[in-house]
Amino acid sequence: MLSPFPGMNPYLENPRLWVEVHNRLIVNLADALAPFIPEQYRVAIEQRTYLSDESDSILVGIPDVAVFSQKTTANTTSSTTAVATTEAITVTMPVPENVRESYLEIREMATNFVITVIEILSPKNKRAGEGRETYYKKRQQVLASLTHLVEIDLLRGGKSMPFLGEVPTTNYRIVVSRGNRRPQAQLYAFNLQQTIPSFPLPLNVGDIEPIVDLQSLLNGVYDRAKYHLAIDYSQDPVPPLKEEDANWVDALLREKGLRNQ
């Protein structure tokens, strides 16, 4: 079953689902590119690993409600500010999370030189904490080199990666930064109502550059993973939409029979 949206499906942005979407999209993108890049290159799936603490947890900002039944002693006075109890209650400990994020590298076979890095941002890359700091350092290293960078942001939530000067405010972004043209880069800025734009994959000068049709890849991932069975379209997506976008989504889903009229 195809996604009901013409472009990015906002329900796939839910942090609880995005890890799977991200991994599937990375693998599918690698497989799609392999037949169309010159023979001297290969597509490698790489990973970075870091410890993430509670400050950049995807659960931060999601309220929890707990109701406890506590027994007080007979001599408790009105001036008491804390109630003691001998009964254990359940609490949550800030256990560090071992995070692995996958990305792609186009490598030259003869030299093992990294020609292009392709990154698909995760929620942790867009909120304060170790996830953003780790990715930002990697981003700066690539931008200071001759390696091309393709940065794909299909997430509305969080803080976008920085640019110099003003850029359009849109739901999603794809940036193609060529190592031989910096500091200039190509920005593909688009919204929920639009299809994901295709873009050329930067390689060495003189190479034929394949066109990346990310929309078709995402549609294929949605279909094969059967995400229509995992998504309740009667509910609002996470993170929430702006009012104008929410109204558009509601009308679209009603038109396609995925919400009650």
N, C-alpha and C positions, 0 to 999 in steps of 0.2 A: 504494500500500500504506500502511495506517495505522500509526502508531507503536504498538508493543506496550504502551506505558505509559499508565495512565489520566490522568496529569498531565504534568509535565515529564519529558522523556526525558534521563536523565543523560549519555548518550553525545553529545548535542549540546553539552555543556559543554566538550568538548575544545577548548582554545585554537586548535588548528589548524583546527577546523571552525566555531568560534563566530563568527568574523568574517563568514562567509557567512550563517550563521543569523541573526545580528543584522541584517545589511543587508536580507535578505529579509523579516524580521519587521517592520522599520521601514516598508518600502514597503507591505506588505500591511495594516498597521495604518492607515497614511495613507489608502489606498484604501477600506478598510472604514468609516472614520469619515466621509469626505467626504459621502456621501448623507444622513447622519443629523444633521449639525450645522446650525444655523440658517443662512439664506442670507447673513447679514451676516458670516459667518466663512469662513476658508479654512484648510486644513491645509498647512503648509509643512514641507518636509524641509530641515533646516539641518545644518551641519557645523562642528565645531571641529577645529583642527589644532594639533599640538604636536610637538616633537622629544622622542623617548623614547630614553634611553640604556640601557646594559646592566643598570642596577640594577633596572629594572622590566620586563625582557624576560620573555616567557612561557617562555623556556628556562631561566631562573634556577631552580636547585633540581633540574633534571633532570641526573643525573650523566652524564658522558662518560667513556669508557674509551679510552685510546690506548696502543698498544704500539709503542715505537720500538726499532730495532736500531742500536746505536752501537758504533763501533770505538774501542778505547783503544790508547794507545801502550805500548811495552814497558816504559818506565820509570815507569809509573803506580804510586803507592804506596798503602798501605792508608789513609793519612791524607787522600787526595783526597776532597773532598765534592761536586765537580761534574765531570762528564765532558764534555770538549770533543768536538765533531764538526765535520767540514767538510761533512757532508751536510745539505742543507736539510730541515726538517720543516715540516709544515703547522700553522699556528696560526690562531686566530680573533681578529680585531680588533674592538674595541668601537665599531662604526660607528653613529652616531645614526640612529634610524628615524623617518621622517616619518609620523606617525599621524593618520588622519582618522576621527573618530567622528561618526556621524549621530544626530540626535535630531529630535523633532517639535515644532512650535509651532502652536498654534491662534491665528490672528491675526484681529483685527477689521478688516474691509476699509476702513471709512471713516477710521480713525485709524492703522492699522497697529500698534496696541497688541497686545502679546502677552498673551493671556488665559490660556493654559495651556501649560506645557512638559511634554513626555512624554519621559522618559529610560529607556532600557534599558541597564543597566550592562554593561560589558565587563570582562574579567579585569584589565586595566590599571587600571581604576577601583578595584579592590579589593586592590591590592598597593602597597607603598611605592614611590614614584617620581613622575615627572612626570605620568603618567596620572591618578593619584589626586589629586595636588595641583591639577591643572588642573580636574578635575571638581568637587572640593570647593569651589574658589573660585566656580565657576559656581553650584553648589548654594546657597552662602551668599548670593549676589547675588539669586537667585530668592526665597529664604526671607525676605529683607529687603524684598521688594517686595510688590505686591498680586497678582502673577501666581501662579496655581495651579501646583503641581508634582505630577506623577505620576512616581514612581520605581519601576521594575520591576527586581527582582533575581532572575534565574533561574539564578544561579550559586552552587554550594555552596562553592567555593574562595574563599580570600582573606578579607579583613576587611570586615565589613558597615559600611555608613554609620552614623555615630553618631546616637543618640537620647538624650534626657534621661530618666533613670529606667530601670527595668527593662522589658525587652520579651521576649516569648517567644523561646526558642532554637529555630529551625526551619531547614529546608533553604533555603527561598525566602521572599521578601517582596515585597509590593506596598504602597507608601505613597501615599496621596492626601492632599496637604496643600493645603487651600483658603486662599487669601490673606486672606479675611475671618474665618478661624477660628483663625489661629495664636495661640499655639504648638501648639494641639491639631491632630491629624491622625488619619486613619483608617489603621490598619495591618491588612493582610490577610496573615497568617502561615500558611504551609502547608508540608507535607512531601512527600517523594517519592511516597508512596503515595496522595496526594490529588489531585483535579483542581485545576487553576488556577482560583481564584475569579474570577467576573465582578465588575466594579465600575463605578460611574457616572463618566462623564467630567465633571469640574467645568467649568462655564462661568459666565457672568454670572448674577446673581440674577434669577429669573423665566424663564430659558431652560429648555427641555426638554433634559435631559441624557441622551445616548445611553448605553446599557450596553455596556461593552467586554467581549466574550467572547474573551479572549486564548487560551483553550484551543482553541477552534475555529480561530482564526487560526494557531496553532502547528501544529495537526494538518494544516491545509491546506498550510502551508509544507513540512512533512515529506513529504507525499504528492507534491506537484508537483516538489520538488527530488530525489525518489527517494533519500532519505537511507538507505533500507534497503540500497541497493547500496554505500554508502560506509562503512557501519558493520559491524564484525565483532562480532556479539553473543556469540561464543564467548570473547572477551577481556573483561577488566574495564574499566569506564569510567575516563576521566581527567577530573578528579582522582579518586582512589580513594574508595570508599564506606566508611562505618563498617560494622562487622561485621554488625550487625542489618539494615541496609539492603542489604548485599551478599547476605545470605542470602535476603532477600525478592526481590531482583532475580533471583537464580539460580533460585529456584522459579518465578517468573513466566515467565522466558524458556524454561525447560524445559517448562512447561505449554503454551506457545504454539509449541513445536517449533523454537525458535531456538537451543537448546543440546541437546547429546546427553544422553539420560536416564542 
